[in-house]
Amino acid sequence: MSIPEPKVEHHEGRGIRSCPIFPELRPILDEALEILGGKSEYVVSAPQYQAAAQGSRHTPLCRS
């Protein structure tokens, strides 16, 4: 999985990093890509996860 690194994209060879995923997630992510066709920036549409992806520390990822 490729993850953008906007803070370091100005350095040569940086800007995108690779993150391994569990093999069990691959079919789920492939299906999401097939359904969305690249039309969505997010695979998970829950607002709390989108806020986390954007660096917001004010939105909890989970609630007790």
Secondary structure, 3 states (H helix, E strand, C coil): CEEECHHHCCCCCCCEEECCCCHHHHHHHHHHHHHHCCCCCCCCCCHHHHHHHCCCCCCCCCCC
